[in-house]
């Protein structure tokens, strides 16, 4: 699991560098950044749908590829909004050991 977090942390750093550099001609991340959060969010939604389709009718390889695309675009959106992977991890840590039903109910109060 440590290797997964290391990979995501490295990717988060690369995305932050490309957001800051803003070179739309050589960086897909910078291009999305220039187009704004609504475009990034829409792209994340497209990737989510593609992941669902792969899960339901694609191969294992298709699902792995689409899941990677989904996570990549999620990290771009988080970076765009100034939300760190550490913040997301802290929220997941907070929820650990709590029933999903109970956690969801606590949000509607």
Backbone bond lengths (Angstrom), bond angles and torsions (degrees), N, CA, C in turn:
res aa  C-N    CA-C-N  psi(-1)  N-CA   C-N-CA  omega(-1)  CA-C   N-CA-C  phi
1 X - - - 1.453 - - 1.531 110.30 -
2 X 1.313 115.37 -33.08 1.470 120.16 179.12 1.523 110.98 -59.57
3 X 1.332 116.28 -40.54 1.466 120.66 -179.88 1.522 110.94 -63.75
4 X 1.328 117.24 -37.08 1.467 120.87 177.58 1.523 110.23 -62.89
5 X 1.314 116.31 -46.40 1.464 119.71 179.93 1.521 110.93 -66.13
6 X 1.332 117.71 -36.55 1.465 120.50 176.66 1.525 110.66 -62.30
7 X 1.319 116.18 -43.66 1.466 120.92 178.95 1.518 110.46 -62.25
8 X 1.321 116.92 -46.62 1.466 120.43 179.63 1.527 111.43 -64.75
9 X 1.325 117.37 -37.89 1.472 120.71 178.39 1.524 110.52 -65.78
10 X 1.323 116.99 -40.82 1.477 119.57 177.07 1.518 110.58 -64.34
11 X 1.318 116.32 -41.61 1.463 120.50 178.52 1.525 110.53 -64.23
12 X 1.314 117.04 -41.60 1.468 121.17 177.50 1.533 110.34 -59.14
13 X 1.319 117.28 -42.39 1.464 121.65 178.78 1.527 110.83 -64.34
14 X 1.313 117.04 -44.60 1.465 120.84 178.61 1.525 110.69 -61.42
15 X 1.311 117.09 -44.08 1.465 121.42 178.93 1.527 110.12 -61.86
16 X 1.323 117.93 -44.24 1.470 121.50 179.06 1.524 110.57 -60.19
17 X 1.318 116.96 -41.47 1.472 120.79 178.89 1.517 110.86 -64.01
18 X 1.298 117.13 -41.52 1.467 120.74 -178.34 1.520 111.54 -73.47
19 X 1.335 117.28 -33.32 1.465 119.83 173.96 1.522 110.14 -63.54
20 X 1.325 116.05 -43.07 1.467 121.08 -178.51 1.521 111.94 -68.94
21 X 1.332 116.90 -38.50 1.464 120.65 -177.75 1.530 111.22 -69.23
22 X 1.313 116.75 -38.37 1.458 121.21 175.98 1.520 115.85 66.16
23 X 1.312 118.49 24.28 1.460 121.25 -179.08 1.528 109.82 -86.29
24 X 1.325 115.22 90.08 1.462 121.63 -175.56 1.527 113.03 -63.86
25 X 1.318 117.67 -23.67 1.466 120.28 -177.45 1.517 111.89 -76.35
26 X 1.321 117.91 -25.55 1.466 118.98 -176.53 1.525 113.50 -121.15
27 X 1.336 117.15 1.74 1.459 119.36 -176.80 1.529 111.43 -135.29
28 X 1.313 115.42 119.33 1.461 121.27 175.44 1.525 110.36 -61.67
29 X 1.320 116.67 -39.30 1.468 121.47 178.89 1.529 109.65 -60.76
30 X 1.320 117.38 -46.99 1.467 121.18 179.70 1.523 110.90 -64.22
31 X 1.324 117.06 -37.48 1.460 121.13 177.70 1.526 110.47 -61.66
32 X 1.315 116.95 -47.29 1.467 120.07 177.15 1.525 110.68 -61.72
33 X 1.323 116.71 -42.49 1.469 121.76 179.14 1.529 110.57 -57.66
34 X 1.321 116.79 -43.45 1.466 121.03 -179.48 1.527 111.26 -63.78
35 X 1.292 116.41 -29.26 1.474 120.95 -179.36 1.528 112.31 -81.87
36 X 1.344 116.82 -19.55 1.455 120.78 173.34 1.513 115.83 100.20
37 X 1.329 113.92 166.11 1.467 121.99 -176.31 1.529 113.46 -58.28
38 X 1.345 120.08 -38.92 1.471 117.81 179.27 1.531 113.00 -60.82
39 X 1.325 117.20 -38.02 1.464 120.47 178.76 1.531 110.15 -69.71
40 X 1.322 116.60 -40.69 1.467 120.04 178.03 1.526 110.06 -63.33
41 X 1.325 116.83 -43.63 1.466 120.77 179.69 1.527 110.86 -63.70
42 X 1.316 116.46 -41.16 1.469 119.98 178.33 1.533 110.44 -63.39
43 X 1.339 116.63 -41.17 1.459 120.56 177.99 1.527 110.79 -63.50
44 X 1.331 117.05 -39.80 1.464 120.93 176.60 1.529 109.81 -61.00
45 X 1.322 116.45 -42.62 1.466 120.39 177.50 1.523 112.21 -61.20
46 X 1.332 116.62 -42.00 1.466 120.46 177.13 1.527 110.63 -60.70
47 X 1.329 115.47 -43.15 1.460 119.34 179.96 1.530 111.04 -66.46
48 X 1.322 117.10 -35.10 1.469 120.41 177.50 1.531 110.24 -63.50
49 X 1.331 116.51 -44.20 1.463 120.42 178.52 1.526 110.43 -63.14
50 X 1.332 116.90 -42.89 1.463 120.05 178.85 1.528 111.27 -63.33
51 X 1.323 116.85 -34.09 1.468 120.51 177.01 1.529 110.23 -67.39
52 X 1.310 116.42 -41.72 1.471 120.84 178.03 1.519 110.45 -62.29
53 X 1.323 117.14 -46.19 1.465 121.08 179.66 1.529 110.14 -60.31
54 X 1.328 116.43 -44.38 1.466 119.89 178.89 1.524 111.08 -62.71
55 X 1.324 116.78 -37.56 1.470 119.82 179.71 1.523 111.53 -67.07
56 X 1.319 116.38 -33.74 1.452 119.77 -175.99 1.522 114.26 -89.29
57 X 1.338 117.18 -29.92 1.454 117.51 -174.39 1.526 114.76 -139.20
58 X 1.297 117.36 0.32 1.457 120.07 -178.79 1.509 112.28 -99.38
59 X 1.289 114.03 -178.32 1.456 120.33 177.06 1.527 109.83 -83.47
60 X 1.294 115.76 170.13 1.474 120.91 174.60 1.529 110.01 -58.13
61 X 1.339 116.13 -41.63 1.465 121.81 179.00 1.532 111.01 -61.91
62 X 1.336 116.70 -41.13 1.470 120.83 177.10 1.524 110.58 -60.79
63 X 1.322 116.20 -44.45 1.463 120.67 -179.28 1.522 111.28 -63.95
64 X 1.315 117.14 -42.91 1.468 120.34 178.50 1.527 110.17 -60.29
65 X 1.320 117.11 -46.17 1.456 120.80 -179.85 1.510 112.88 -63.30
66 X 1.318 116.53 -44.12 1.473 119.98 179.69 1.525 111.33 -68.88
67 X 1.326 117.35 -36.61 1.469 119.91 177.38 1.525 110.29 -63.81
68 X 1.334 116.75 -38.97 1.471 120.18 176.99 1.525 110.23 -63.53
69 X 1.338 117.42 -43.51 1.466 120.74 177.29 1.525 111.11 -60.86
70 X 1.322 116.24 -42.25 1.463 121.30 179.86 1.523 111.28 -61.61
71 X 1.315 116.49 -47.11 1.467 120.12 -179.45 1.526 111.00 -65.50
72 X 1.328 117.14 -39.75 1.456 121.73 177.64 1.529 110.58 -59.04
73 X 1.320 116.48 -48.72 1.467 119.54 -178.41 1.527 112.01 -70.12
74 X 1.329 117.71 -31.21 1.463 119.94 173.65 1.521 110.31 -62.66
75 X 1.326 117.16 -43.79 1.465 120.15 178.40 1.527 111.73 -64.30
76 X 1.321 117.70 -34.43 1.467 119.77 175.46 1.520 110.06 -64.08
77 X 1.331 117.23 -46.44 1.468 120.24 179.71 1.526 111.63 -62.89
78 X 1.318 116.97 -43.66 1.464 120.22 177.29 1.527 110.39 -59.40
79 X 1.329 116.85 -45.00 1.459 120.66 178.40 1.520 111.88 -61.95
80 X 1.298 116.21 -42.05 1.470 121.58 178.62 1.526 111.21 -58.99
81 X 1.325 115.54 -37.08 1.469 120.93 -177.14 1.524 112.73 -93.15
82 X 1.335 117.36 2.10 1.455 120.72 177.70 1.517 114.37 74.00
83 X 1.322 116.59 25.77 1.466 121.87 178.89 1.525 107.59 -103.53
84 X 1.312 116.43 125.27 1.465 120.08 -177.32 1.523 110.97 -88.00
85 X 1.318 113.18 155.95 1.459 120.59 174.06 1.526 110.23 -59.90
86 X 1.327 117.18 -33.96 1.468 121.16 178.34 1.526 111.12 -62.28
87 X 1.331 117.19 -36.80 1.469 120.08 177.77 1.523 110.95 -65.81
88 X 1.323 115.95 -41.46 1.464 120.12 178.88 1.528 109.62 -65.95
89 X 1.325 116.30 -42.57 1.456 120.20 178.67 1.532 110.64 -62.59
90 X 1.325 117.39 -40.30 1.469 120.35 178.53 1.528 110.95 -62.18
91 X 1.321 116.13 -38.35 1.469 119.37 178.06 1.522 110.82 -67.39
92 X 1.328 116.61 -40.36 1.466 119.43 176.10 1.528 110.86 -63.96
93 X 1.335 116.25 -40.37 1.466 120.42 177.22 1.525 110.46 -61.52
94 X 1.327 116.62 -40.69 1.463 121.21 179.57 1.526 110.89 -61.47
95 X 1.311 115.59 -36.34 1.470 120.66 -177.45 1.522 113.50 -82.50
96 X 1.317 117.26 -13.29 1.461 120.46 -176.89 1.519 110.86 -58.44
97 X 1.303 115.61 132.78 1.455 120.87 178.04 1.518 113.80 83.55
98 X 1.333 116.64 -0.03 1.467 120.91 178.22 1.520 107.45 -102.81
99 X 1.308 116.44 133.38 1.456 120.54 177.65 1.521 109.38 -57.32
100 X 1.316 117.02 137.50 1.456 121.09 177.46 1.521 111.91 -59.29
101 X 1.297 116.74 -34.85 1.469 121.45 178.16 1.520 109.57 -66.38
102 X 1.334 116.65 -44.90 1.469 120.38 179.97 1.525 111.17 -67.32
103 X 1.336 116.46 -40.31 1.461 119.89 -179.65 1.517 110.80 -63.31
104 X 1.323 117.00 -44.50 1.455 120.55 -179.98 1.523 110.96 -65.15
105 X 1.315 117.31 -39.94 1.461 121.05 177.72 1.508 112.20 -62.19
106 X 1.340 117.53 -35.22 1.470 120.78 -179.28 1.516 111.48 -68.69
107 X 1.336 118.32 -24.51 1.463 121.42 179.24 1.510 112.17 -78.31
108 X 1.318 118.35 -21.10 1.470 120.38 -177.20 1.522 112.44 -91.30
109 X 1.336 115.96 -0.76 1.474 119.28 -178.91 1.503 111.05 -82.07
